[in-house]
Amino acid sequence: MILEVAILQVIPELADEFEHNFKRASSLISKMKGYIHHELHKCIEEENKYILLVRWETLEDHTEGFRGSQEYLEWKALLHHFYSPFPVVEHYRNVDLD
């Protein structure tokens, strides 16, 4: 399993509209192959900062499957204009501590 992590800096006066659009965009990502779960959290210390966490079965499910899809084009249209600066997206794997 892969964890996608993105820190989202939303333009302050657009935060409410961003949250509304994110609810719509959630239906797009949730039906993708390899999608497991996603969460959006709003920062307490910085009002217009969010963290997006998405769990995928494989890295390729995100980087090739989702990003290469029509759903991603709709996701971009709904969300990408809210960010300043544009977020860095990173991927993490679980560390086995046993």
N, C-alpha and C positions, 0 to 999 in steps of 0.2 A: 504494500500500500504506500502511496505517495501523498504527502501533505503539501499543497500549494499554499504559499503565504504571500499576501500583498498588503503593504501599508498604503492606505488611500488618504491623500490629502485633498479634501473637497473644498472647492471655492466657498467661502463662508456664507454668502447670501443664497447659495444653491443647495444647502444641506437638506432642507425639507423635500425639495424636488428630487434630489438624489435618492433619498430613502424611498420615496414613492416609486421611482423608476426601478430601483433595485428589487423591489417586490415583484414587479413585472418581469424583470430579467431573470429572477430566480427560477421561473418556470422553464426558461430556455435551457439553462445549464443542467437542471435536475433530470432531464430526459436523455442526456447524452450517454453513449456507451462508456462504461468504466466509471461513471460518476457514482460516488458513495454518499457524500453528505457535504453540506456547506454551512458556514456560519458567518455572520457579519456582526462585528462588535464595534461600539462607539467608545472612543477614548474618554476617560473621565477628566484627565488633566488638560487635554487639548481638544476643545469642542468640535472642531471640524476634521478630526483625524479618526479614521476607522481602520480596522484590520479585517481582511477577508481570509478565511481559512476554507480550503476545499480539499476534500479527500477523494483521491482517484485510485483506481485499481493499478494503473501503470502510468509512468511519465508520458508515454505516447498517447494515452487516452486524452490527456490535456493538450500537449504540445502539437500533436498531429490531428487527432480526432476532433476535439472541440475547436481549436484554433483554425482548423481547415474547413469548418462547417458553415452552412448558412445561418445557423443559430448564433455563431460567434459574430457574424456581421450584424445581426440584430442586437446582440449584447453590446457591441461597440457603439452602435447608434444610440442606444438607450443610456449608456454610462460614461463613455470615454471623455465627453466634453465637460464633465464635472471636476476633473482632476487637475491640480496644479501644485507641484509638478506631476508629470505622469509617473505612476508607480513602477517600482521594480518588483518583478514577480520572481520568487525563488521557490525551489522544490526541496523537500526534506524527506528523508527516510527514517524509520524508527531505528533506534540503537538498542540492540539486545543487551540488556544488563545482567542477564543470568549467567 
